[in-house]
């Protein structure tokens, strides 16, 4: 793929787990290959495990390596919790908007 699109938005939905990591890796890498900036919408991710976390690290690393921008534009609660657990909120550098809790 070429860098034809300036910004691409990719929405991930459902689970980001080991059970669908291969498919999601292909989607992430293809989207990153097709643009200079990738906006990754994780607002509808209902579950994320270590495999999903590794995909996010891979995408960020590849974006940096190819001098591209990866921006997470929405965080579901499970994604926010995982990034906080691994102390990687600052690594991604995106604002995290937390919903009010009861």
TIDO-414037 format. One line per field, with one value per residue: residue in one letter; x, y, z of N, C-alpha, C in turn. Coordinates in Angstrom, 3 decimals, decimal comma. Each point is the difference from the previous one (the first is absolute). Example, Ala and Ser with C-alpha at 12.3 -4.5 7.8 and 13.67 -1.06 7.14 Angstrom:
<sites>
r A;S
n_u 13,190;-0,350
n_v -5,690;1,050
n_w 7,800;-0,720
ca_u -0,890;0,820
ca_v 1,190;1,190
ca_w 0,000;0,060
c_u 0,900;-0,770
c_v 1,200;1,090
c_w 0,000;0,730
</sites>
This chain:
<sites>
r X;X;X;X;X;X;X;X;X;X;X;X;X;X;X;X;X;X;X;X;X;X;X;X;X;X;X;X;X;X;X;X;X;X;X;X;X;X;X;X;X;X;X;X;X;X;X;X;X;X;X;X;X;X;X;X;X;X;X;X;X;X;X;X;X;X;X;X;X;X;X;X;X;X;X;X;X;X;X;X;X;X;X;X;X;X;X;X;X;X;X;X;X;X;X;X;X;X;X;X;X;X
n_u 0,832;-0,565;0,727;-1,086;-0,488;-0,373;-1,316;0,166;-1,301;0,463;-1,209;0,472;-0,693;-0,727;0,489;1,008;-0,162;0,608;-1,303;0,213;1,110;0,018;-1,305;0,017;1,013;-0,619;-1,119;0,648;0,738;-1,083;-0,678;0,970;0,058;-1,304;0,711;-0,037;-1,312;0,047;-1,295;0,349;-1,216;0,269;-0,894;-0,043;1,237;-0,569;1,049;1,052;0,826;0,966;-0,645;-1,131;0,521;0,470;-1,221;-0,443;0,821;-0,330;-1,255;0,171;0,643;-0,889;-0,933;0,621;0,133;-1,241;0,276;-0,892;-1,245;0,012;-1,285;-0,121;-1,155;-0,155;-0,235;-0,265;-0,867;-0,256;0,005;-0,736;-0,763;0,080;-0,171;-0,931;-0,500;0,265;-0,616;-0,860;-0,760;1,079;0,278;-1,306;-0,012;-1,055;-0,836;-0,141;-1,196;-0,044;-0,899;-1,020;0,414;-0,888
n_v -1,179;1,087;1,065;-0,460;-0,529;1,235;-0,119;-1,101;-0,243;-0,741;-0,534;-0,305;-1,119;-0,202;-1,219;0,461;-1,264;-0,962;-0,088;1,306;-0,248;-1,144;-0,117;0,347;-0,833;-0,828;0,217;-0,104;-1,004;-0,541;0,340;-0,414;-1,054;0,212;0,472;1,286;0,080;-0,774;0,260;-0,508;-0,361;0,026;0,918;-0,911;0,034;-1,206;-0,554;0,086;-0,854;-0,771;-0,892;0,516;-0,017;-1,197;-0,131;0,603;-0,723;-1,087;0,397;0,323;-1,129;-0,640;0,694;-0,129;-1,273;0,161;0,673;-0,780;0,415;-0,538;0,259;-0,272;-0,023;-1,226;-0,022;-1,272;-0,271;-1,155;0,785;0,956;-0,963;-0,599;1,134;0,234;-1,226;0,126;1,057;-0,094;0,676;0,373;-1,289;-0,169;0,746;-0,776;1,048;-0,347;-0,110;0,086;-0,963;0,742;-0,362;-0,971
n_w 0,000;-0,488;0,240;-0,599;1,075;0,284;0,253;0,694;0,141;0,995;-0,045;1,191;-0,172;1,071;-0,119;0,706;-0,373;0,614;0,204;-0,077;0,670;-0,651;0,024;1,269;0,095;-0,832;0,693;1,149;-0,419;-0,561;1,061;0,777;-0,802;0,157;1,022;0,282;0,248;1,065;-0,085;1,149;-0,362;1,289;-0,293;-0,968;0,488;0,037;-0,582;0,788;-0,583;0,461;-0,729;0,447;1,210;-0,288;-0,506;1,086;0,745;-0,696;0,017;1,282;0,234;-0,758;0,620;1,149;-0,266;-0,447;1,115;0,556;0,003;1,200;-0,115;1,297;-0,665;0,410;1,294;-0,138;0,954;-0,663;-1,071;0,546;0,501;-1,184;-0,694;0,898;-0,118;-1,313;0,523;-1,022;0,827;0,663;-0,119;0,066;1,108;0,016;-0,101;1,242;-0,571;1,302;-0,211;0,390;1,199;0,217
ca_u -0,832;0,730;-0,414;-0,878;-0,905;0,687;-0,471;-0,952;-0,576;-0,319;-0,744;0,047;-1,186;-0,042;1,149;1,377;0,565;0,811;-0,850;-0,130;1,181;0,573;-0,854;0,135;1,345;-0,049;-0,765;0,809;1,172;-0,471;-0,445;1,189;0,711;-0,746;-0,152;1,052;-0,527;-1,063;-0,805;-0,484;-1,159;-0,146;-1,121;-0,960;0,688;-0,643;0,972;1,350;0,944;1,395;0,193;-0,501;0,975;1,174;-0,337;0,090;1,431;0,527;-0,464;0,708;1,401;0,095;-0,274;1,215;1,075;-0,255;-0,246;-1,430;-0,667;-1,086;-0,699;-1,203;-0,948;-1,032;0,412;-1,035;0,472;1,005;1,264;0,588;0,457;1,188;1,116;0,346;0,619;1,366;0,644;0,377;-0,821;0,912;0,692;-0,826;-0,054;-1,310;-0,863;-0,939;-1,184;-0,644;-1,408;-0,339;-0,416;-0,963
ca_v 1,179;1,255;0,986;0,880;0,734;0,724;-0,494;-1,110;-0,318;-1,416;-0,304;-1,385;-0,276;-1,320;-0,445;0,009;-1,092;-0,974;-0,753;0,688;0,850;-0,080;0,807;1,406;0,440;0,286;1,247;1,118;0,231;0,475;1,386;0,816;0,077;0,780;1,403;0,640;0,084;-0,953;0,261;-1,288;0,161;-1,186;0,286;-1,104;-1,237;-0,480;-0,784;0,026;-0,771;0,296;-0,049;1,278;1,006;-0,160;0,570;1,453;0,314;-0,232;1,064;1,228;-0,163;0,059;1,382;0,768;-0,475;0,503;1,435;0,240;0,342;-0,854;0,732;-0,643;1,106;-0,369;-1,119;-0,611;-0,211;-1,081;0,452;0,941;-0,772;-0,767;0,925;0,443;-1,143;-0,154;1,305;0,383;1,110;1,022;-0,529;0,283;1,444;0,490;0,317;-1,052;0,567;-1,039;0,268;0,086;-1,290;0,128
ca_w 0,000;-0,016;0,982;-0,751;0,874;1,059;1,292;-0,047;1,309;0,138;1,224;0,452;0,810;0,621;0,782;-0,501;0,793;-0,720;-0,925;-1,281;-0,142;-1,346;-0,884;0,366;-0,393;-1,438;-0,172;0,498;-0,847;-1,303;0,173;0,217;-1,281;-0,989;0,385;0,788;1,359;0,296;1,187;0,462;0,882;0,846;0,884;0,035;0,391;1,229;0,778;-0,553;0,806;-0,300;-1,455;-0,513;0,416;-0,856;-1,305;0,114;0,067;-1,346;-0,888;0,370;-0,386;-1,456;-0,401;0,282;-0,888;-1,354;0,146;-0,144;1,251;0,489;1,050;0,519;0,114;0,968;0,844;0,831;1,364;0,069;-0,584;0,964;1,158;-0,362;-0,170;1,340;0,678;-0,501;0,119;-1,360;-0,492;-0,509;-1,180;-1,167;-0,063;-0,408;1,138;0,397;0,629;0,789;0,302;1,424;0,556;1,096
c_u 0,876;-0,539;-0,945;-0,904;0,793;-0,381;-1,032;-0,497;-0,409;-0,685;0,111;-1,194;0,089;1,263;1,306;0,745;0,802;-0,807;-0,167;1,206;0,578;-0,785;0,178;1,380;0,014;-0,740;0,825;1,158;-0,407;-0,454;1,189;0,794;-0,659;-0,067;1,249;-0,414;-1,142;-0,670;-0,668;-1,084;-0,214;-1,178;-1,006;0,655;-0,542;0,931;1,349;0,907;1,420;0,285;-0,486;0,943;1,249;-0,252;0,106;1,460;0,642;-0,385;0,727;1,456;0,183;-0,273;1,252;1,124;-0,137;-0,345;-1,450;-0,581;-1,081;-0,619;-1,219;-0,979;-1,162;0,485;-1,231;0,578;0,999;1,363;0,705;0,570;1,287;1,217;0,475;0,728;1,459;0,796;0,501;-0,860;0,897;0,729;-0,789;-0,234;-1,328;-0,827;-0,993;-1,150;-0,738;-1,448;-0,217;-0,487;-0,943;0,647
c_v 1,242;0,925;1,008;0,830;0,695;-0,561;-1,094;-0,228;-1,472;-0,217;-1,492;-0,199;-1,398;-0,275;0,195;-1,022;-0,937;-0,741;0,682;0,904;-0,017;0,857;1,491;0,549;0,366;1,309;1,214;0,325;0,507;1,453;0,927;0,170;0,961;1,495;0,546;0,127;-0,986;0,400;-1,310;0,213;-1,309;0,147;-1,129;-1,342;-0,440;-0,810;0,094;-0,779;0,366;-0,044;1,291;1,135;-0,066;0,544;1,523;0,452;-0,164;1,137;1,309;-0,068;0,124;1,405;0,858;-0,372;0,548;1,484;0,371;0,304;-1,028;0,719;-0,803;1,118;-0,302;-1,242;-0,549;-0,165;-1,156;0,409;0,951;-0,731;-0,761;0,900;0,529;-1,116;-0,169;1,308;0,503;1,122;1,056;-0,463;0,303;1,494;0,599;0,351;-1,137;0,663;-1,111;0,366;0,080;-1,365;0,247;-0,164
c_w 0,000;1,067;-0,646;0,884;1,099;1,365;-0,242;1,415;-0,011;1,333;0,283;0,924;0,587;0,791;-0,753;0,858;-0,882;-1,071;-1,347;-0,292;-1,413;-0,982;0,293;-0,347;-1,476;-0,269;0,423;-0,937;-1,385;0,093;0,172;-1,295;-0,982;0,293;0,661;1,458;0,145;1,300;0,381;1,047;0,750;0,965;0,133;0,313;1,350;0,894;-0,691;0,944;-0,416;-1,497;-0,646;0,347;-0,875;-1,399;0,021;0,054;-1,379;-0,940;0,287;-0,441;-1,517;-0,523;0,210;-0,959;-1,410;-0,013;-0,327;1,374;0,283;1,180;0,422;0,317;0,936;0,739;0,703;1,405;0,084;-0,574;0,959;1,210;-0,309;-0,170;1,349;0,766;-0,411;0,055;-1,357;-0,564;-0,634;-1,262;-1,271;-0,160;-0,407;1,224;0,250;0,745;0,709;0,267;1,500;0,474;1,151;1,339
</sites>
